[in-house]
């Protein structure tokens, strides 16, 4: 059993920098768990605390029920793969794979068995005689993975392992990593800043910001039920549109239109709530082939300033007026500009996602509508999601 438990683990550096706030986290045996967040959020620090490259300022790390907080990395039975391949250039692929076993004084027959198994899993059989200089980036990354696999560890810890690869190879390696983890069934902790990697790889994901976990859940849960505006804006590509709004009776008034609030939201809102942040995923706009039907319908007229055709999808970008007075939770998180011709009024950029065969052109007005059933609401001051936990 190789579950990993962080019990109040925190890290504060001597200069006072709090890299990781007290963290409670359980990673299940055999789980592929992803840590995701922007640069400097603490995800790599958390990984180093698990493997023992950093010692926590407080709290305990337990692996398979045993406390390993004070143990050196070599005594934790974990294998780490870094962003850089760190292969020995003078050694063949076979010797690179076997090197950690040589250090561990594993007997020759057992070492040969493990190297052969790793080579088969990673399709490296024809490359065993080559030196790293004769390998592609994807092949080098597979060798780095193989060097971890031969150790047969209790857990794999992967720190941005695909970031040096081009876009096509990253997709290919993501698929191979997911398939490999399913075959091995080894507990795996994967660090990335790329939310697409997180969503496609992780059984569960922890989203970090400024040394603190914002939410833990499945990819579907984070996408459909984000805990706050940070998670809502970070998970999803294109990002969720977060718009200042106000409640007037049963209507939600947005900067460009108004629409009826679903009963599930009306029932769950705290009494006296007026200012909120509305979350609308790009795919929850749809095109209407007529002028807006009228006030309170969620329909509005807009002129796109950029249309991106991506084959199966079209991304339609446009701007709307947006007064964010009192919206502390939005602040720097949104794309804003000042329109001098409009007397300095703030403009907010919005993205709609539509089917690739949708007839939309730049600078030609269209009518869009918002799907009320898809709305999410967040508190204007704290940014926490309002409404039922699963809706």
Helices and strands as residue ranges (DSSP letters): E 4-12, E 18-27, E 32-36, H 43-51, E 58-63, E 66-67, G 73-75, E 78-81, H 93-103, H 108-121, G 125-127, G 132-134, H 137-149, E 155-159, H 167-184, E 187-192, H 195-201, E 204-209, E 212-217, H 219-224, H 229-234, E 241-248, E 251-254, E 258-260, H 263-268, E 275-280, G 282-284, E 285-288, E 299-303, E 306-309, E 313-321, G 331-333, E 336-339, G 340-342, E 345-355, E 365-370, G 372-374, E 376-379, E 385-386
